[in-house]
Amino acid sequence: FKTRRSYITEESILQLTNFVTIAKAFPNAMFKIGGYTDNTGDEAKNVTLSKSRAAAVLARVKAMGAPVSSLTGSDGYGSQFPVGDNATAEGKAQNRRVSVNVKAK
């Protein structure tokens, strides 16, 4: 994601397509979408932004044909749980992401 944005980039569409394929292949699996931000700005706003990112991905994969019964929802976690170093531009970019949590196989 771009800084302070929740729209899905074209670069992400292939990953979402792959996720939809996996969700269709495993009809008993349950998935939850989590959204994250880097640590730029106010944390309360980051939580709101991360929720928007997760909701955008959830809506898109539903529109792409992911089984709705396999999607348990979405939530946002702000800048908690970084995967990159927020002291660098590259690390911040890594932290502006969503993840898929497999709740059941």
Beta strands, then each sheet from edge to edge (+ up, - down):
strand 1: 30-35
strand 2: 71-76
strand 3: 98-104
sheet 1: 2+ 1+ 3-
end
